[in-house]
Amino acid sequence: QVQLVESGGGLVQPGGSLRLSCAASASIFSINAMGWYRQAPGKERELVASITLGGSTNYADSVKGRFTISRTYAKNTVYLQMNSLKPEDTAVYYCNTLMVDGSQFWGQGTQVTVSS
């Protein structure tokens, strides 16, 4: 069982920035990719950004140019830097890890609210 501990959510005004972090309790060699998903009220959970062990990244079109995902291999931690936030970015953000054996795990979620 892999534990994912998230932090960094909160309330921010439109145009502001937040950084989310997620620390995984797993060997770096057992993780294939890490990523962030979000779920807004009444909507399905969607991929925001992901990063593979090799450093390849993938972003949802709605966040390209505003969000940046990064990863520190030594600490098995993934970050999501969110700039130019919009009200439509409001959601619960979940950290996800895909293991090399195909299993995946989720964090508990952290609320991001963009409002004036």
RAVEN-V699033 format. One record per pair of residues at least 12 apart in sequence whose ideal C-beta (glycine too) atoms are under 6 Angstrom apart, sorted by the first residue. I is the first residue (numbers start at 1). J is the second residue. Records with the same first field share a line. If there is no record, write none. Layout:
I = J ; J
//
This chain:
2 = 24 ; 25 ; 26 ; 105
3 = 25
4 = 22 ; 24 ; 95 ; 105 ; 107
5 = 23
6 = 22 ; 95 ; 107 ; 110
7 = 21
8 = 20 ; 21
9 = 110 ; 111 ; 112
11 = 113
12 = 85 ; 114
13 = 116
14 = 114 ; 116
16 = 85
17 = 83
18 = 82
19 = 81
20 = 80 ; 93
21 = 79
22 = 78 ; 95 ; 107
23 = 77
24 = 76 ; 97
28 = 73 ; 76
30 = 99 ; 100
31 = 97
32 = 53 ; 98 ; 100
33 = 50 ; 52 ; 98
34 = 51 ; 78 ; 97
35 = 50 ; 96
36 = 48 ; 49 ; 80 ; 93
37 = 94 ; 96
38 = 91 ; 93
39 = 91 ; 92
40 = 91
47 = 60
48 = 60 ; 63
49 = 67 ; 69
51 = 69 ; 71
57 = 69
66 = 83 ; 84
67 = 82
68 = 81
85 = 114
87 = 114
89 = 114
90 = 113 ; 114
92 = 109 ; 111
93 = 110 ; 112
94 = 106 ; 107 ; 109
95 = 107
//
